[in-house]
Amino acid sequence: MTDPDHNAAPDSAPAPAPADLLIRAAAVHTLVPGEPPQRAIAVTGTRITALSPAPDGLDALIGTATEVLDAPAATVLPAFDDTHTHLILAGHSVHGVPVHQARDLTGFLGLIRERAARTPAGQWIHTTINWQEVHLAEQRMPTTEELDRATADHPVLVRRGAYNMVLNSAALRLAGITAATPAPPGGVIELDEQGRLTGRLINKAVELVERVLPRPARTERVAGLRAASADYAATGIGTVRDCLVPVEDLDVLRAARAAGALSVRVRALVSGFAARTPEQVDALLDRMDAWRAAGEDDDLLRVWGVKFGIDGGFEAGALDEPYQGQPCYHGRLLWEPAELVAAVERVVGRGWRVGVHAWGDRGLRTLLDVFEEVLKHRPGLPPGTLVVEHGGLARADQRARAIALGIPVTVQHPLLHDGALTQQRAWGRERTAGIFPLREWLDEGALLAAGSDFPVGPYGAMVSVWGMTTRRTTAGVVGPEHAIDRAEAIALHTVDAARLMGESAERGSLRPGALADLTVWPVDPLSCPVDALRGLRPERTVVGGRTVHGTAG
């Protein structure tokens, strides 16, 4: 008997599903080693499904619902990571008095006066935080007396970055701060030559105010995160590693995620700055553990670990040699090394990672002592568990030691860009020029990843690339011998950033199966005039197949 199917043609393979998005471009830089630029990329759902060296090579994937972006002059790159920034602070700052727009103290105080005129008496007034006093004509911060003249009817908080504040008299009273108040360890309550309060608080002293600030309504917080994360995405950033998240703000991030308000992926480092004793560290970790099961499978919002700080910043980073013009001042260490070893061990013992701020060379040396001690006690820690945040002034022996220990470092040229004048005043030109020796780090084999440290520096994919390749700052070109090339700078925000995050299998390069996190640029950032990079913005940013900046459809 004859088999009726004997002569039938074999079944053909099923047709691939139509793409949701297909982009034809001048170049698709996949950042896969050895792979030449492609010309077309297809996205289905949350993933990249295909690439082609021909612009029409994926046209078979076009279906009735496929969005086709025909951009023959454009360049596609992976979405960028900002591996050290402060999204929570950016969300707060959305609602602040925009003093970053002021060019002198008259304008600065005028903006506060305008806000006070439409704010009910007694309510707090706070400013945006992404400004530097050296960029004002007077090159100084306002004083309590000046803020009082702007308004005596409102407590005023002027904040610059995370660790500097100036308060008016009403705010000082609410915080219980007088000229006799002792500064907390690692903090400064500034007094003038007559022993009077100037209103300025530095480093740990800011906690005296933070504990009395009213918490904004959750709806206001979510709205701030919606606006801030959308602005990050508009610069080409698809993932942020927020390095100072108060543990209570994890619920705010969760609410923003539930409301669809996050335009970027968030990796949160919970602030450990207030956890000084073993009991306080354990209490912090207990609160974090509730997130472990809930957040591990969420590729949009995850808790990454805990953030500590070994020293201060521009005015307080710990140095081996004294500050310029201050022969007895070497900055400040914020921990006894043995106590930080114990704190870090408690964190990693619970399966979390740790990032530690180190700015000066003495700070970095001390931190490497701490990390080496932890690694002796726990030799099997997964790579990337311990991270140096900044490593600003890194001597050759310290770089070699960090590399030998396998410790990654996050670096932030935008921080140097905005802070160079302030740092030169404190450290002098030579030491400031040595901040972020990227050329040396890379040549010596370090794992680096790049970010902004907003609000101290501006966030933005290409403004960071521009800075790392030119070493330009508000003080001019600083340390040009430490510059790196564009491909290296882009890798620090993409491939290398994903390695730091432990997410290389999912993100960082453009390949089939990877998450569809990509950016579309009007010109090729690898070959356009270098000065065009500074203000360059993407035409579209896509995160997980979702257009979060630009027009879809």
Secondary structure by P-SEA (a helix, b strand, c coil): ccccccccccccccccccccbbbbcccccccccccccccbbbbccccccccccccccccccccccccccccccbbbbcbbbcccccaaaaaaacccccccccccaaaaaaaaaaaaaaccccbbbbcccccccccccccccccaaaaaaaccccbbbbbcccccccccaaaaaaaccccccccccccccccccccccccccccccaaaaaaacccccaaaaaaaaaaaaaaaaaacccccccccccccaaaaaaaaaaaccccbbbbbbccccccccaaaaaaaaaaaaaacccccccccccccbbbbbcccccccccccccccccccccccccccaaaaaaaaaaaaaacbbbbbbbccaaaaaaaaaaaaaaaaaccccccccccccccccccaaaaaaaaaabbbbbbbaaaaaacaaaaaaaccaaaaaaccaaaaaaaaccbbbbbbccccccccaaaaaaaaaccccccccccccccccaaaaaaaacaaaaaaaccccccccccccccccbbbbcccccccccccccccccccccccccccccccc
